[in-house]
């Protein structure tokens, strides 16, 4: 049983190390504000206009 606890702690330590080395990682969850809205892809605009 103690081996499971040690393995969990080791895995958590490795995961935190990898996440900390990964750069700009946002662990804040879903975003619902203005920053979450993305402008439409400009390349997709002519395709939708031509299909009308």
C-alpha distance matrix in Angstrom:
0.0 3.8 5.3 5.4 6.9 9.0 10.1 11.1 13.0 14.6 15.7 17.1 18.9 20.4 21.5 23.2 24.8 26.2 27.4 29.1 30.9 32.0 35.0 36.1 33.2 33.8 30.8 33.1 32.9 36.0 39.4 42.3 45.0 47.9 45.7 43.8 47.1 48.0 51.6 52.4 52.6 56.2 56.3 55.4 58.4 61.2 59.5 59.3 62.9 64.2 62.6 64.5
3.8 0.0 3.8 5.4 5.1 6.2 8.6 9.9 10.7 12.3 14.2 15.4 16.6 18.4 19.9 21.2 22.6 24.4 25.8 27.0 28.9 30.3 33.2 34.5 31.9 32.7 29.8 32.3 32.5 35.8 39.0 42.0 44.5 47.3 45.0 43.3 46.7 47.6 51.2 52.2 52.3 55.9 56.1 55.5 58.4 61.3 59.7 59.6 63.1 64.5 63.1 65.1
5.3 3.8 0.0 3.8 5.4 5.1 6.0 8.5 9.9 10.4 12.0 14.1 15.2 16.4 18.1 19.9 20.9 22.4 24.1 25.6 27.0 28.4 31.5 33.1 30.5 31.7 29.0 31.8 31.9 35.1 38.3 41.5 44.0 46.6 44.1 42.4 45.6 46.3 49.7 50.6 50.5 54.0 54.0 53.5 56.5 59.3 57.7 57.7 61.3 62.5 61.1 63.3
5.4 5.4 3.8 0.0 3.8 5.5 5.1 6.1 8.7 9.8 10.4 12.2 14.2 15.3 16.2 18.2 19.8 20.9 22.3 24.1 25.8 26.7 29.8 31.1 28.2 29.1 26.2 28.9 28.7 31.8 35.2 38.2 40.9 43.6 41.2 39.3 42.5 43.3 46.8 47.6 47.6 51.2 51.2 50.5 53.5 56.3 54.7 54.6 58.2 59.5 58.0 60.0
6.9 5.1 5.4 3.8 0.0 3.8 5.4 5.1 6.3 8.6 9.9 10.6 12.3 14.3 15.3 16.5 18.3 20.0 21.0 22.4 24.5 25.7 28.5 29.6 26.9 27.6 24.6 27.2 27.4 30.7 33.9 37.0 39.4 42.2 39.8 38.2 41.6 42.5 46.1 47.2 47.4 51.0 51.3 50.7 53.5 56.5 55.0 54.9 58.3 59.8 58.5 60.4
9.0 6.2 5.1 5.5 3.8 0.0 3.8 5.4 5.2 6.1 8.5 9.9 10.6 12.3 14.2 15.4 16.5 18.4 19.9 21.1 22.7 24.3 27.2 28.8 26.4 27.6 25.0 27.9 28.4 31.9 34.9 38.2 40.4 42.9 40.3 38.9 42.2 42.9 46.4 47.5 47.5 51.0 51.2 50.9 53.8 56.6 55.3 55.4 58.8 60.2 59.1 61.2
10.1 8.6 6.0 5.1 5.4 3.8 0.0 3.8 5.5 5.1 6.0 8.5 9.8 10.5 12.1 14.2 15.2 16.4 18.1 19.8 21.2 22.4 25.5 27.2 24.7 26.0 23.6 26.6 26.9 30.1 33.2 36.6 38.9 41.3 38.7 37.0 40.2 40.7 44.1 45.0 44.8 48.3 48.3 47.9 51.0 53.7 52.3 52.4 55.9 57.2 56.0 58.2
11.1 9.9 8.5 6.1 5.1 5.4 3.8 0.0 3.8 5.4 5.1 6.1 8.5 9.9 10.4 12.1 14.1 15.3 16.3 18.1 20.0 20.9 23.8 25.0 22.2 23.2 20.4 23.3 23.5 26.8 29.9 33.2 35.5 38.1 35.6 33.9 37.2 37.9 41.4 42.5 42.6 46.1 46.3 45.8 48.7 51.6 50.2 50.2 53.6 55.1 53.9 55.9
13.0 10.7 9.9 8.7 6.3 5.2 5.5 3.8 0.0 3.8 5.5 5.1 6.1 8.6 9.8 10.5 12.2 14.2 15.3 16.3 18.4 19.9 22.6 23.9 21.5 22.6 20.0 22.9 23.7 27.2 30.1 33.4 35.5 38.0 35.3 34.0 37.5 38.2 41.7 43.0 43.1 46.6 47.0 46.7 49.5 52.5 51.4 51.4 54.7 56.3 55.3 57.3
14.6 12.3 10.4 9.8 8.6 6.1 5.1 5.4 3.8 0.0 3.8 5.5 5.1 6.2 8.6 10.0 10.6 12.4 14.3 15.4 16.7 18.4 21.4 23.3 21.1 22.8 20.8 24.0 24.9 28.3 31.0 34.6 36.5 38.7 35.8 34.5 37.9 38.2 41.6 42.8 42.5 45.9 46.1 46.0 49.0 51.8 50.6 50.9 54.3 55.7 54.8 57.0
15.7 14.2 12.0 10.4 9.9 8.5 6.0 5.1 5.5 3.8 0.0 3.8 5.4 5.2 6.1 8.6 9.8 10.6 12.2 14.1 15.5 16.4 19.6 21.2 18.8 20.4 18.3 21.7 22.1 25.3 28.2 31.7 33.9 36.0 33.2 31.6 34.9 35.1 38.5 39.5 39.3 42.7 42.8 42.6 45.6 48.4 47.1 47.4 50.8 52.1 51.2 53.4
17.1 15.4 14.1 12.2 10.6 9.9 8.5 6.1 5.1 5.5 3.8 0.0 3.8 5.5 5.0 6.1 8.5 9.9 10.4 12.1 14.2 15.2 17.9 19.1 16.6 17.8 15.5 18.6 19.4 22.9 25.6 29.1 31.1 33.4 30.6 29.3 32.7 33.3 36.7 38.0 38.1 41.5 41.9 41.7 44.5 47.5 46.5 46.5 49.8 51.4 50.5 52.5
18.9 16.6 15.2 14.2 12.3 10.6 9.8 8.5 6.1 5.1 5.4 3.8 0.0 3.8 5.5 5.2 6.1 8.7 9.9 10.5 12.4 14.3 16.9 18.6 16.7 18.4 16.7 20.0 21.3 24.9 27.2 30.9 32.5 34.5 31.5 30.6 34.0 34.4 37.8 39.2 39.1 42.4 42.8 43.0 45.7 48.6 47.8 48.0 51.2 52.9 52.2 54.3
20.4 18.4 16.4 15.3 14.3 12.3 10.5 9.9 8.6 6.2 5.2 5.5 3.8 0.0 3.8 5.5 5.0 6.1 8.6 9.8 10.7 12.3 15.4 17.6 15.8 18.1 16.8 20.5 21.5 24.8 27.2 30.9 32.5 34.3 31.2 30.0 33.2 33.2 36.5 37.7 37.2 40.4 40.6 40.9 43.8 46.6 45.6 46.1 49.3 50.7 50.1 52.4
21.5 19.9 18.1 16.2 15.3 14.2 12.1 10.4 9.8 8.6 6.1 5.0 5.5 3.8 0.0 3.8 5.4 5.2 6.1 8.5 10.0 10.5 13.6 15.2 12.9 14.8 13.4 17.0 17.8 21.1 23.5 27.2 29.0 30.8 27.8 26.5 29.7 29.8 33.1 34.3 34.1 37.4 37.7 37.7 40.6 43.5 42.5 42.8 46.1 47.6 46.9 49.0
23.2 21.2 19.9 18.2 16.5 15.4 14.2 12.1 10.5 10.0 8.6 6.1 5.2 5.5 3.8 0.0 3.8 5.5 5.1 6.0 8.6 9.8 12.1 13.5 11.5 13.3 12.0 15.5 17.0 20.5 22.6 26.3 27.7 29.6 26.5 25.6 29.0 29.4 32.7 34.3 34.3 37.5 38.1 38.3 41.0 44.0 43.3 43.5 46.6 48.3 47.8 49.8
24.8 22.6 20.9 19.8 18.3 16.5 15.2 14.1 12.2 10.6 9.8 8.5 6.1 5.0 5.4 3.8 0.0 3.8 5.5 5.2 6.3 8.7 11.2 13.5 12.5 15.1 14.6 18.2 19.9 23.2 25.0 28.8 29.9 31.4 28.0 27.4 30.7 30.6 33.8 35.3 34.9 37.9 38.5 39.0 41.7 44.6 44.0 44.5 47.5 49.1 48.8 51.0
26.2 24.4 22.4 20.9 20.0 18.4 16.4 15.3 14.2 12.4 10.6 9.9 8.7 6.1 5.2 5.5 3.8 0.0 3.8 5.5 5.2 6.1 9.5 12.0 10.8 13.9 13.8 17.5 18.8 21.8 23.6 27.4 28.6 29.9 26.5 25.6 28.6 28.2 31.2 32.6 31.9 34.9 35.2 35.8 38.7 41.3 40.7 41.3 44.4 45.8 45.5 47.8
27.4 25.8 24.1 22.3 21.0 19.9 18.1 16.3 15.3 14.3 12.2 10.4 9.9 8.6 6.1 5.1 5.5 3.8 0.0 3.8 5.4 5.0 7.6 9.1 7.3 10.1 10.0 13.8 15.3 18.3 20.0 23.8 24.9 26.3 23.0 22.1 25.3 25.2 28.4 29.9 29.6 32.7 33.4 33.8 36.4 39.3 38.8 39.2 42.2 43.9 43.6 45.6
29.1 27.0 25.6 24.1 22.4 21.1 19.8 18.1 16.3 15.4 14.1 12.1 10.5 9.8 8.5 6.0 5.2 5.5 3.8 0.0 3.8 5.5 6.7 8.6 8.2 11.0 11.4 14.8 17.1 20.1 21.3 25.1 25.7 27.0 23.5 23.3 26.5 26.5 29.5 31.4 31.2 34.0 34.9 35.6 38.1 41.0 40.8 41.2 44.0 45.8 45.8 47.8
30.9 28.9 27.0 25.8 24.5 22.7 21.2 20.0 18.4 16.7 15.5 14.2 12.4 10.7 10.0 8.6 6.3 5.2 5.4 3.8 0.0 3.8 5.7 9.0 9.5 13.0 14.1 17.5 19.6 22.3 23.3 27.0 27.6 28.4 24.8 24.5 27.5 26.9 29.6 31.3 30.6 33.3 33.9 34.9 37.5 40.2 40.0 40.8 43.5 45.1 45.2 47.4
32.0 30.3 28.4 26.7 25.7 24.3 22.4 20.9 19.9 18.4 16.4 15.2 14.3 12.3 10.5 9.8 8.7 6.1 5.0 5.5 3.8 0.0 3.8 6.7 6.9 10.7 12.3 15.6 17.2 19.5 20.5 24.2 24.9 25.6 21.9 21.5 24.2 23.5 26.2 27.7 27.0 29.7 30.3 31.2 33.8 36.5 36.2 37.0 39.8 41.4 41.5 43.7
35.0 33.2 31.5 29.8 28.5 27.2 25.5 23.8 22.6 21.4 19.6 17.9 16.9 15.4 13.6 12.1 11.2 9.5 7.6 6.7 5.7 3.8 0.0 3.8 5.9 9.5 12.0 14.8 16.9 18.9 19.3 22.8 23.0 23.3 19.6 19.7 22.4 21.7 24.3 26.2 25.7 28.2 29.1 30.2 32.6 35.4 35.5 36.2 38.7 40.5 40.8 42.9
36.1 34.5 33.1 31.1 29.6 28.8 27.2 25.0 23.9 23.3 21.2 19.1 18.6 17.6 15.2 13.5 13.5 12.0 9.1 8.6 9.0 6.7 3.8 0.0 3.8 6.5 9.7 11.9 14.1 15.9 15.8 19.3 19.3 19.6 15.9 16.2 19.0 18.6 21.4 23.6 23.5 26.1 27.4 28.3 30.4 33.4 33.6 34.0 36.5 38.6 38.9 40.6
33.2 31.9 30.5 28.2 26.9 26.4 24.7 22.2 21.5 21.1 18.8 16.6 16.7 15.8 12.9 11.5 12.5 10.8 7.3 8.2 9.5 6.9 5.9 3.8 0.0 3.8 6.3 9.1 10.9 13.1 13.8 17.5 18.2 19.2 15.7 15.2 18.4 18.4 21.6 23.6 23.7 26.7 27.9 28.3 30.5 33.7 33.6 33.7 36.4 38.5 38.4 40.1
33.8 32.7 31.7 29.1 27.6 27.6 26.0 23.2 22.6 22.8 20.4 17.8 18.4 18.1 14.8 13.3 15.1 13.9 10.1 11.0 13.0 10.7 9.5 6.5 3.8 0.0 3.8 5.5 7.6 9.8 10.4 14.1 14.9 16.3 13.1 12.6 16.1 16.8 20.2 22.5 23.2 26.3 27.8 27.9 29.8 33.2 33.1 32.8 35.5 37.8 37.6 39.0
30.8 29.8 29.0 26.2 24.6 25.0 23.6 20.4 20.0 20.8 18.3 15.5 16.7 16.8 13.4 12.0 14.6 13.8 10.0 11.4 14.1 12.3 12.0 9.7 6.3 3.8 0.0 3.8 5.7 9.1 10.7 14.4 15.8 18.0 15.3 14.3 17.9 19.1 22.8 24.8 25.7 29.1 30.5 30.1 32.1 35.6 35.2 34.7 37.5 39.9 39.3 40.7
33.1 32.3 31.8 28.9 27.2 27.9 26.6 23.3 22.9 24.0 21.7 18.6 20.0 20.5 17.0 15.5 18.2 17.5 13.8 14.8 17.5 15.6 14.8 11.9 9.1 5.5 3.8 0.0 3.8 6.8 7.9 11.3 12.7 15.2 13.1 12.2 15.9 17.8 21.5 23.8 25.2 28.5 30.3 29.7 31.3 35.0 34.8 33.9 36.6 39.2 38.6 39.6
32.9 32.5 31.9 28.7 27.4 28.4 26.9 23.5 23.7 24.9 22.1 19.4 21.3 21.5 17.8 17.0 19.9 18.8 15.3 17.1 19.6 17.2 16.9 14.1 10.9 7.6 5.7 3.8 0.0 3.8 6.5 9.8 12.2 15.0 13.2 11.3 14.8 16.8 20.5 22.4 24.0 27.5 29.0 28.0 29.7 33.3 32.8 31.8 34.6 37.1 36.3 37.2
36.0 35.8 35.1 31.8 30.7 31.9 30.1 26.8 27.2 28.3 25.3 22.9 24.9 24.8 21.1 20.5 23.2 21.8 18.3 20.1 22.3 19.5 18.9 15.9 13.1 9.8 9.1 6.8 3.8 0.0 3.8 6.6 9.5 12.4 11.1 8.6 11.7 14.0 17.7 19.4 21.3 24.9 26.5 25.2 26.7 30.4 29.9 28.5 31.3 34.0 33.0 33.8
39.4 39.0 38.3 35.2 33.9 34.9 33.2 29.9 30.1 31.0 28.2 25.6 27.2 27.2 23.5 22.6 25.0 23.6 20.0 21.3 23.3 20.5 19.3 15.8 13.8 10.4 10.7 7.9 6.5 3.8 0.0 3.8 5.9 8.7 7.6 5.5 8.9 11.6 15.2 17.5 19.7 23.0 25.1 24.0 25.0 28.8 28.7 27.3 29.8 32.7 32.1 32.6
42.3 42.0 41.5 38.2 37.0 38.2 36.6 33.2 33.4 34.6 31.7 29.1 30.9 30.9 27.2 26.3 28.8 27.4 23.8 25.1 27.0 24.2 22.8 19.3 17.5 14.1 14.4 11.3 9.8 6.6 3.8 0.0 3.8 7.0 7.8 5.8 8.0 11.4 14.7 16.9 19.7 22.7 25.1 23.7 24.2 28.0 28.1 26.2 28.5 31.6 30.9 31.0
45.0 44.5 44.0 40.9 39.4 40.4 38.9 35.5 35.5 36.5 33.9 31.1 32.5 32.5 29.0 27.7 29.9 28.6 24.9 25.7 27.6 24.9 23.0 19.3 18.2 14.9 15.8 12.7 12.2 9.5 5.9 3.8 0.0 3.8 5.4 5.4 7.2 10.8 13.6 16.5 19.4 22.0 24.8 23.7 23.9 27.7 28.3 26.5 28.3 31.6 31.3 31.3
47.9 47.3 46.6 43.6 42.2 42.9 41.3 38.1 38.0 38.7 36.0 33.4 34.5 34.3 30.8 29.6 31.4 29.9 26.3 27.0 28.4 25.6 23.3 19.6 19.2 16.3 18.0 15.2 15.0 12.4 8.7 7.0 3.8 0.0 3.8 5.4 5.5 8.6 10.9 14.1 17.0 19.2 22.3 21.6 21.4 25.2 26.1 24.5 26.0 29.4 29.5 29.4
45.7 45.0 44.1 41.2 39.8 40.3 38.7 35.6 35.3 35.8 33.2 30.6 31.5 31.2 27.8 26.5 28.0 26.5 23.0 23.5 24.8 21.9 19.6 15.9 15.7 13.1 15.3 13.1 13.2 11.1 7.6 7.8 5.4 3.8 0.0 3.8 5.5 7.6 10.5 13.8 16.1 18.5 21.4 21.1 21.4 25.2 26.1 24.9 26.7 29.8 30.0 30.5
43.8 43.3 42.4 39.3 38.2 38.9 37.0 33.9 34.0 34.5 31.6 29.3 30.6 30.0 26.5 25.6 27.4 25.6 22.1 23.3 24.5 21.5 19.7 16.2 15.2 12.6 14.3 12.2 11.3 8.6 5.5 5.8 5.4 5.4 3.8 0.0 3.8 6.4 9.9 12.5 14.9 17.9 20.3 19.5 20.2 24.0 24.4 23.1 25.3 28.3 28.1 28.7
47.1 46.7 45.6 42.5 41.6 42.2 40.2 37.2 37.5 37.9 34.9 32.7 34.0 33.2 29.7 29.0 30.7 28.6 25.3 26.5 27.5 24.2 22.4 19.0 18.4 16.1 17.9 15.9 14.8 11.7 8.9 8.0 7.2 5.5 5.5 3.8 0.0 3.8 6.7 9.3 12.2 14.9 17.6 16.6 16.9 20.7 21.3 19.8 21.8 24.9 24.8 25.2
48.0 47.6 46.3 43.3 42.5 42.9 40.7 37.9 38.2 38.2 35.1 33.3 34.4 33.2 29.8 29.4 30.6 28.2 25.2 26.5 26.9 23.5 21.7 18.6 18.4 16.8 19.1 17.8 16.8 14.0 11.6 11.4 10.8 8.6 7.6 6.4 3.8 0.0 3.8 6.4 8.7 11.5 14.1 13.5 14.1 17.8 18.5 17.5 19.5 22.5 22.7 23.5
51.6 51.2 49.7 46.8 46.1 46.4 44.1 41.4 41.7 41.6 38.5 36.7 37.8 36.5 33.1 32.7 33.8 31.2 28.4 29.5 29.6 26.2 24.3 21.4 21.6 20.2 22.8 21.5 20.5 17.7 15.2 14.7 13.6 10.9 10.5 9.9 6.7 3.8 0.0 3.8 6.4 8.4 11.5 11.1 11.1 14.7 15.9 15.1 16.6 19.6 20.3 21.0
52.4 52.2 50.6 47.6 47.2 47.5 45.0 42.5 43.0 42.8 39.5 38.0 39.2 37.7 34.3 34.3 35.3 32.6 29.9 31.4 31.3 27.7 26.2 23.6 23.6 22.5 24.8 23.8 22.4 19.4 17.5 16.9 16.5 14.1 13.8 12.5 9.3 6.4 3.8 0.0 3.8 6.2 8.7 7.5 7.7 11.5 12.3 11.5 13.3 16.2 16.7 17.7
52.6 52.3 50.5 47.6 47.4 47.5 44.8 42.6 43.1 42.5 39.3 38.1 39.1 37.2 34.1 34.3 34.9 31.9 29.6 31.2 30.6 27.0 25.7 23.5 23.7 23.2 25.7 25.2 24.0 21.3 19.7 19.7 19.4 17.0 16.1 14.9 12.2 8.7 6.4 3.8 0.0 3.8 5.4 5.4 6.9 10.1 10.7 11.1 13.1 15.3 16.2 17.8
56.2 55.9 54.0 51.2 51.0 51.0 48.3 46.1 46.6 45.9 42.7 41.5 42.4 40.4 37.4 37.5 37.9 34.9 32.7 34.0 33.3 29.7 28.2 26.1 26.7 26.3 29.1 28.5 27.5 24.9 23.0 22.7 22.0 19.2 18.5 17.9 14.9 11.5 8.4 6.2 3.8 0.0 3.8 5.4 5.4 7.8 9.7 10.6 11.6 13.7 15.4 17.0
56.3 56.1 54.0 51.2 51.3 51.2 48.3 46.3 47.0 46.1 42.8 41.9 42.8 40.6 37.7 38.1 38.5 35.2 33.4 34.9 33.9 30.3 29.1 27.4 27.9 27.8 30.5 30.3 29.0 26.5 25.1 25.1 24.8 22.3 21.4 20.3 17.6 14.1 11.5 8.7 5.4 3.8 0.0 3.8 5.6 6.6 7.5 9.6 11.1 12.1 13.8 16.1
55.4 55.5 53.5 50.5 50.7 50.9 47.9 45.8 46.7 46.0 42.6 41.7 43.0 40.9 37.7 38.3 39.0 35.8 33.8 35.6 34.9 31.2 30.2 28.3 28.3 27.9 30.1 29.7 28.0 25.2 24.0 23.7 23.7 21.6 21.1 19.5 16.6 13.5 11.1 7.5 5.4 5.4 3.8 0.0 3.8 5.8 5.4 6.5 8.9 10.3 11.1 13.3
58.4 58.4 56.5 53.5 53.5 53.8 51.0 48.7 49.5 49.0 45.6 44.5 45.7 43.8 40.6 41.0 41.7 38.7 36.4 38.1 37.5 33.8 32.6 30.4 30.5 29.8 32.1 31.3 29.7 26.7 25.0 24.2 23.9 21.4 21.4 20.2 16.9 14.1 11.1 7.7 6.9 5.4 5.6 3.8 0.0 3.9 5.5 5.4 6.3 8.8 10.3 11.6
61.2 61.3 59.3 56.3 56.5 56.6 53.7 51.6 52.5 51.8 48.4 47.5 48.6 46.6 43.5 44.0 44.6 41.3 39.3 41.0 40.2 36.5 35.4 33.4 33.7 33.2 35.6 35.0 33.3 30.4 28.8 28.0 27.7 25.2 25.2 24.0 20.7 17.8 14.7 11.5 10.1 7.8 6.6 5.8 3.9 0.0 3.8 5.5 5.0 6.1 8.6 10.4
59.5 59.7 57.7 54.7 55.0 55.3 52.3 50.2 51.4 50.6 47.1 46.5 47.8 45.6 42.5 43.3 44.0 40.7 38.8 40.8 40.0 36.2 35.5 33.6 33.6 33.1 35.2 34.8 32.8 29.9 28.7 28.1 28.3 26.1 26.1 24.4 21.3 18.5 15.9 12.3 10.7 9.7 7.5 5.4 5.5 3.8 0.0 3.8 5.5 5.2 6.3 9.2
59.3 59.6 57.7 54.6 54.9 55.4 52.4 50.2 51.4 50.9 47.4 46.5 48.0 46.1 42.8 43.5 44.5 41.3 39.2 41.2 40.8 37.0 36.2 34.0 33.7 32.8 34.7 33.9 31.8 28.5 27.3 26.2 26.5 24.5 24.9 23.1 19.8 17.5 15.1 11.5 11.1 10.6 9.6 6.5 5.4 5.5 3.8 0.0 3.8 5.5 5.2 6.9
62.9 63.1 61.3 58.2 58.3 58.8 55.9 53.6 54.7 54.3 50.8 49.8 51.2 49.3 46.1 46.6 47.5 44.4 42.2 44.0 43.5 39.8 38.7 36.5 36.4 35.5 37.5 36.6 34.6 31.3 29.8 28.5 28.3 26.0 26.7 25.3 21.8 19.5 16.6 13.3 13.1 11.6 11.1 8.9 6.3 5.0 5.5 3.8 0.0 3.8 5.5 5.7
64.2 64.5 62.5 59.5 59.8 60.2 57.2 55.1 56.3 55.7 52.1 51.4 52.9 50.7 47.6 48.3 49.1 45.8 43.9 45.8 45.1 41.4 40.5 38.6 38.5 37.8 39.9 39.2 37.1 34.0 32.7 31.6 31.6 29.4 29.8 28.3 24.9 22.5 19.6 16.2 15.3 13.7 12.1 10.3 8.8 6.1 5.2 5.5 3.8 0.0 3.8 5.6
62.6 63.1 61.1 58.0 58.5 59.1 56.0 53.9 55.3 54.8 51.2 50.5 52.2 50.1 46.9 47.8 48.8 45.5 43.6 45.8 45.2 41.5 40.8 38.9 38.4 37.6 39.3 38.6 36.3 33.0 32.1 30.9 31.3 29.5 30.0 28.1 24.8 22.7 20.3 16.7 16.2 15.4 13.8 11.1 10.3 8.6 6.3 5.2 5.5 3.8 0.0 3.8
64.5 65.1 63.3 60.0 60.4 61.2 58.2 55.9 57.3 57.0 53.4 52.5 54.3 52.4 49.0 49.8 51.0 47.8 45.6 47.8 47.4 43.7 42.9 40.6 40.1 39.0 40.7 39.6 37.2 33.8 32.6 31.0 31.3 29.4 30.5 28.7 25.2 23.5 21.0 17.7 17.8 17.0 16.1 13.3 11.6 10.4 9.2 6.9 5.7 5.6 3.8 0.0
